[in-house]
Amino acid sequence: MNKLRVGIIGAGGIAQYAHIPGYQKIEDVEVAALSDINRETLKAAAAKFGVKKTYTDYRKMLATEKLDAVSVTTPNAHHAAPTIAALKAGAHVMVEKPIAMNAAEGRQMVAAARKAKRLLMVAFNQRWSPANQYLRREVEAGTLGDIYYGEAVYMRRSGIPGWGAFVDKKLSGGGPLIDVGVHMLDLALYLMGHPKPTAAFGGAYTAFGKRSDWFAGMGRWDAKKFSVEDFGVGLVRFDTGAILLVKASWAANIGEDQHHVMLMGTDGGLNTSPPRVFRQEQGALVDIAPQRLPNVDTYAEEMAQFVKAIREGKPSPVPGEHGLMATAILDAIYQSAATGAEMAVK
């Protein structure tokens, strides 16, 4: 088997925590080159993982190295351009979530993948937990019947990021909705089978991000640069008639952190945390809890699935179209929050 050569664009936190070690666990995969505009970050990452080739300009890396695949792990504002460039250079691409700052950029990325005939995969690692895989199989088996309502929730009591570009709207595109909420939104869409979203109504609030006295649960951020929401909520309608509530916070006066998807159907329901299926059997209410699920590193698994799809010539495990759908929904929620009106999902 030929060795698969991978390049990384953006050598910071998520690259070092997930992508680089994930690839290095796979047989016959080589992380051949790293690119980052920050020389210190680049040097430290290369030394830590033993990568010899480094570039401060990803375009030079793409032109110089013969790469089979690329991971784009930059801030949200810099997802689109490197992804499109890597696709044009002939590489398959995994891009960190969200796919882009907005749906317009996402559409360009999806179009570039189609034109290049290369895989575009969005890094939604929540899909790869054995519990969520089991729940998806339950939905596919028809256990829930017709799904008519759901909730996608990622709420932190005190978790405004104290590092990176998260609080700067120009670089991130938004706050917790686009950061952590998009994980639960994608998981809900995945479990529901991706019905077509038609409209959304929502709100976005900044209650704590501009305050220097709020408890710094994840490090101190620069309150003067805080330009995103710290809580966002949206109600999404689908062409099936189903409705999905989406809400996410970095800071909120709640009792405890929450992150789960809940779905209700005509024949059953489910919750992802803890994983449960609820239905009626033999005249009794029954809760089904899966047992002895394997312990899986969901980050490593997404790299493994990406590589497997490349080698076997299969479709993207998390296609760009799925990332685009989630981002289009978020666009509509943010637009609704700004205008006070329901917005079409485009």
C-alpha positions as CSV (number, residue, x, y, z in Angstrom):
1,M,0.0,0.0,0.0
2,N,1.3,3.4,-1.0
3,K,1.9,5.9,1.9
4,L,-0.7,8.6,2.0
5,R,0.9,12.0,2.3
6,V,-1.0,14.6,4.4
7,G,-0.5,18.3,4.9
8,I,-1.9,20.4,7.8
9,I,-2.9,24.0,7.2
10,G,-3.0,25.6,10.7
11,A,-0.7,24.1,13.2
12,G,-2.4,25.3,16.4
13,G,-4.6,23.8,19.1
14,I,-7.0,21.4,17.2
15,A,-4.3,20.3,14.8
16,Q,-2.0,19.3,17.7
17,Y,-4.8,17.8,19.8
18,A,-6.6,15.9,17.1
19,H,-5.5,16.0,13.5
20,I,-1.8,15.4,13.6
21,P,-1.9,12.6,16.3
22,G,-4.9,11.1,14.6
23,Y,-3.2,10.7,11.2
24,Q,0.0,9.5,12.9
25,K,-1.9,6.6,14.4
26,I,-2.9,5.3,11.0
27,E,-0.6,2.8,9.2
28,D,1.0,4.1,6.0
29,V,-0.1,7.7,6.6
30,E,2.6,10.4,6.8
31,V,2.1,13.9,8.0
32,A,4.5,15.2,5.4
33,A,4.2,19.0,6.0
34,L,2.8,21.7,8.2
35,S,1.8,25.3,7.4
36,D,1.1,28.2,9.8
37,I,1.6,31.9,9.6
38,N,2.9,31.9,13.2
39,R,6.5,30.8,13.0
40,E,6.7,29.9,16.7
41,T,3.5,27.8,16.6
42,L,4.8,26.1,13.4
43,K,8.3,25.4,14.9
44,A,6.8,24.0,18.1
45,A,4.3,21.7,16.3
46,A,7.0,20.4,13.9
47,A,9.3,19.5,16.8
48,K,6.6,17.9,18.9
49,F,5.4,15.6,16.1
50,G,8.6,15.1,14.2
51,V,7.4,16.8,10.9
52,K,10.4,17.9,8.9
53,K,8.7,20.1,6.2
54,T,7.2,23.5,7.4
55,Y,5.8,26.5,5.5
56,T,4.5,29.9,6.6
57,D,2.6,30.1,3.3
58,Y,0.2,27.2,2.6
59,R,0.1,28.0,-1.1
60,K,3.9,27.3,-1.3
61,M,3.3,24.0,0.6
62,L,0.6,23.0,-1.9
63,A,2.8,23.8,-4.8
64,T,5.9,22.1,-3.4
65,E,4.7,19.0,-1.7
66,K,2.8,16.2,-3.5
67,L,0.0,15.8,-1.0
68,D,-2.8,13.3,-1.1
69,A,-4.9,15.0,1.6
70,V,-5.0,18.2,3.6
71,S,-6.5,19.1,7.0
72,V,-7.6,22.7,7.3
73,T,-7.5,23.7,11.0
74,T,-7.3,27.5,10.8
75,P,-9.8,30.0,12.4
76,N,-13.2,30.0,10.7
77,A,-12.4,33.1,8.6
78,H,-9.6,31.1,6.9
79,H,-11.4,27.9,6.1
80,A,-12.6,28.7,2.6
81,A,-9.5,29.9,0.7
82,P,-7.1,27.1,1.9
83,T,-9.7,24.4,1.3
84,I,-10.4,25.6,-2.3
85,A,-6.7,25.9,-3.0
86,A,-6.0,22.4,-1.7
87,L,-8.8,20.9,-3.7
88,K,-7.5,22.7,-6.8
89,A,-4.1,21.3,-6.1
90,G,-5.6,17.8,-6.2
91,A,-5.8,17.0,-2.5
92,H,-8.7,15.6,-0.6
93,V,-9.7,17.9,2.2
94,M,-10.9,17.6,5.8
95,V,-11.9,21.0,7.1
96,E,-12.6,21.8,10.7
97,K,-16.2,22.7,11.8
98,P,-17.9,24.9,10.9
99,I,-17.3,24.4,7.2
100,A,-17.0,28.2,6.7
101,M,-18.0,31.6,8.0
102,N,-21.3,31.5,6.1
103,A,-23.2,29.5,3.5
104,A,-21.9,31.6,0.6
105,E,-18.3,30.4,1.4
106,G,-19.6,26.9,2.0
107,R,-21.2,26.7,-1.4
108,Q,-17.9,27.7,-3.1
109,M,-16.1,25.0,-1.2
110,V,-18.6,22.3,-2.1
111,A,-18.5,23.5,-5.8
112,A,-14.7,23.3,-5.8
113,A,-14.8,19.7,-4.4
114,R,-17.2,18.6,-7.1
115,K,-15.1,20.3,-9.8
116,A,-11.9,18.7,-8.6
117,K,-13.5,15.3,-8.0
118,R,-12.0,15.2,-4.5
119,L,-13.5,14.4,-1.1
120,L,-14.5,17.3,1.1
121,M,-15.1,16.2,4.7
122,V,-16.2,18.4,7.6
123,A,-14.8,17.5,11.0
124,F,-17.9,16.8,13.1
125,N,-16.4,14.3,15.5
126,Q,-19.5,13.8,17.5
127,R,-20.9,11.5,14.8
128,W,-18.3,8.9,15.5
129,S,-19.1,8.0,19.1
130,P,-20.4,4.4,19.3
131,A,-23.5,5.6,21.2
132,N,-24.4,8.1,18.4
133,Q,-23.8,5.5,15.8
134,Y,-26.1,3.1,17.6
135,L,-28.8,5.8,17.8
136,R,-28.5,6.5,14.1
137,R,-29.1,2.8,13.4
138,E,-32.2,2.9,15.6
139,V,-33.6,5.8,13.5
140,E,-32.7,4.1,10.2
141,A,-34.5,1.0,11.5
142,G,-37.7,3.1,11.9
143,T,-37.8,2.8,15.7
144,L,-38.8,6.5,16.1
145,G,-41.4,6.6,13.3
146,D,-41.9,10.1,12.0
147,I,-39.7,12.6,13.8
148,Y,-41.6,15.8,14.5
149,Y,-39.6,17.6,17.2
150,G,-36.0,17.8,18.5
151,E,-33.6,19.8,20.6
152,A,-29.9,20.4,19.9
153,V,-28.3,21.8,23.1
154,Y,-24.7,22.8,24.0
155,M,-24.8,25.0,27.1
156,R,-21.8,26.0,29.2
157,R,-22.3,27.7,32.5
158,S,-18.9,29.4,32.4
159,G,-16.9,28.6,29.4
160,I,-16.0,31.6,27.3
161,P,-12.7,30.6,25.5
162,G,-9.8,32.5,26.8
163,W,-7.5,31.7,23.8
164,G,-7.6,31.9,20.1
165,A,-9.9,33.9,17.8
166,F,-13.3,32.7,19.3
167,V,-14.5,36.0,20.6
168,D,-13.6,38.1,17.5
169,K,-16.5,38.0,15.1
170,K,-14.3,39.0,12.1
171,L,-12.4,35.7,12.6
172,S,-15.0,33.4,14.0
173,G,-18.3,34.5,12.4
174,G,-20.1,34.2,15.8
175,G,-20.0,32.8,19.3
176,P,-21.2,29.6,20.9
177,L,-23.8,28.9,18.2
178,I,-21.2,28.6,15.5
179,D,-18.5,27.2,17.8
180,V,-20.1,24.4,20.0
181,G,-23.7,24.7,19.0
182,V,-22.9,23.6,15.4
183,H,-21.7,20.2,16.8
184,M,-25.1,19.4,18.3
185,L,-26.9,20.9,15.3
186,D,-25.0,18.6,12.9
187,L,-25.6,15.6,15.2
188,A,-29.3,16.4,15.3
189,L,-29.4,16.7,11.5
190,Y,-27.4,13.4,11.1
191,L,-29.8,11.5,13.4
192,M,-32.9,13.0,11.7
193,G,-31.6,12.0,8.3
194,H,-31.0,15.5,7.0
195,P,-34.5,16.7,6.2
196,K,-34.6,20.0,4.3
197,P,-34.6,23.1,6.5
198,T,-36.9,25.8,5.3
199,A,-36.9,28.7,7.8
200,A,-35.5,29.7,11.2
201,F,-36.3,32.2,13.9
202,G,-33.9,33.1,16.7
203,G,-32.1,35.4,19.0
204,A,-28.5,36.1,20.1
205,Y,-27.5,37.8,23.4
206,T,-24.3,39.1,24.9
207,A,-24.9,39.2,28.6
208,F,-21.4,38.3,30.0
209,G,-18.7,38.5,27.3
210,K,-18.1,42.3,27.7
211,R,-17.8,42.0,31.5
212,S,-14.4,41.7,33.1
213,D,-15.9,40.5,36.4
214,W,-17.5,37.3,35.0
215,F,-16.0,34.0,36.2
216,A,-13.3,32.8,33.8
217,G,-14.0,29.1,33.6
218,M,-11.8,28.5,30.6
219,G,-9.2,31.3,30.9
220,R,-9.5,35.1,30.8
221,W,-10.6,36.5,27.5
222,D,-10.2,40.1,26.2
223,A,-13.6,41.7,27.0
224,K,-12.8,44.7,24.9
225,K,-12.5,42.5,21.8
226,F,-15.6,40.5,22.5
227,S,-17.9,41.0,19.5
228,V,-20.0,37.8,19.4
229,E,-23.0,36.4,21.3
230,D,-22.4,34.4,24.5
231,F,-25.9,32.8,24.2
232,G,-27.8,32.0,21.0
233,V,-31.1,30.2,20.3
234,G,-33.1,29.3,17.2
235,L,-36.1,27.4,16.1
236,V,-35.8,25.6,12.8
237,R,-38.6,24.4,10.6
238,F,-38.2,21.6,8.0
239,D,-40.1,20.5,4.9
240,T,-41.3,17.4,6.8
241,G,-43.1,19.6,9.3
242,A,-40.6,18.9,12.1
243,I,-39.2,21.6,14.3
244,L,-35.8,21.7,15.9
245,L,-34.8,23.9,18.9
246,V,-31.1,24.9,18.8
247,K,-29.4,26.6,21.7
248,A,-25.8,27.2,22.8
249,S,-24.0,29.2,25.4
250,W,-20.5,30.0,26.6
251,A,-21.9,31.6,29.8
252,A,-25.3,31.3,31.4
253,N,-26.9,31.3,34.8
254,I,-27.8,27.6,34.7
255,G,-27.2,24.8,37.2
256,E,-24.9,22.7,35.1
257,D,-23.4,22.3,31.6
258,Q,-25.6,20.5,29.1
259,H,-24.8,19.0,25.7
260,H,-27.2,16.6,24.0
261,V,-29.6,16.0,21.2
262,M,-33.2,14.9,22.0
263,L,-35.6,13.7,19.3
264,M,-39.3,12.9,19.5
265,G,-41.1,10.7,17.0
266,T,-44.5,9.1,16.5
267,D,-43.2,5.6,17.6
268,G,-40.3,6.5,19.9
269,G,-37.8,9.0,21.0
270,L,-34.1,9.3,21.9
271,N,-31.6,11.2,23.9
272,T,-27.8,11.2,23.3
273,S,-26.6,12.0,26.8
274,P,-27.0,9.5,28.3
275,P,-27.8,7.4,25.2
276,R,-31.4,6.2,25.5
277,V,-34.3,5.1,23.3
278,F,-37.8,5.6,24.6
279,R,-40.8,3.7,23.3
280,Q,-43.9,1.6,24.1
281,E,-43.8,-2.2,24.0
282,Q,-46.3,-4.8,25.1
283,G,-48.5,-2.1,26.7
284,A,-45.6,-0.7,28.8
285,L,-43.3,2.3,28.5
286,V,-39.7,1.1,27.8
287,D,-36.3,2.8,28.1
288,I,-33.5,1.2,26.1
289,A,-30.0,1.8,27.2
290,P,-27.2,0.4,25.1
291,Q,-24.6,-1.6,27.0
292,R,-20.9,-2.2,26.7
293,L,-20.3,0.2,23.9
294,P,-16.6,0.4,22.8
295,N,-14.4,3.3,23.9
296,V,-13.6,5.3,20.8
297,D,-11.4,8.4,20.3
298,T,-13.9,10.3,18.1
299,Y,-11.2,12.6,16.8
300,A,-8.9,9.7,15.7
301,E,-11.9,7.9,14.3
302,E,-12.8,10.8,11.9
303,M,-9.2,10.8,10.6
304,A,-9.5,7.0,10.1
305,Q,-12.8,7.3,8.3
306,F,-11.4,10.1,6.0
307,V,-8.4,8.0,5.1
308,K,-10.5,4.9,4.5
309,A,-12.8,6.7,2.2
310,I,-9.8,8.1,0.2
311,R,-8.2,4.7,-0.1
312,E,-11.4,2.8,-1.0
313,G,-12.8,5.5,-3.4
314,K,-15.9,6.0,-1.3
315,P,-18.0,9.1,-0.8
316,S,-17.0,11.6,2.0
317,P,-18.1,10.3,5.4
318,V,-19.3,13.8,6.3
319,P,-19.8,15.5,3.0
320,G,-19.4,19.2,2.5
321,E,-23.1,19.5,1.7
322,H,-23.9,18.5,5.3
323,G,-21.6,21.2,6.7
324,L,-23.2,23.6,4.3
325,M,-26.7,22.8,5.6
326,A,-25.7,23.4,9.2
327,T,-24.1,26.7,8.3
328,A,-27.1,27.8,6.2
329,I,-29.3,27.2,9.3
330,L,-26.9,29.2,11.5
331,D,-27.0,32.1,8.9
332,A,-30.7,32.2,9.1
333,I,-30.7,32.2,13.0
334,Y,-28.2,35.0,13.1
335,Q,-30.1,37.0,10.5
336,S,-33.3,36.5,12.4
337,A,-31.6,37.6,15.6
338,A,-30.5,40.8,13.9
339,T,-33.8,41.6,12.2
340,G,-36.4,40.1,14.6
341,A,-38.1,38.3,11.7
342,E,-38.2,34.7,10.6
343,M,-35.7,34.0,7.9
344,A,-35.7,31.5,5.0
345,V,-32.9,29.0,5.1
346,K,-31.0,29.4,1.8
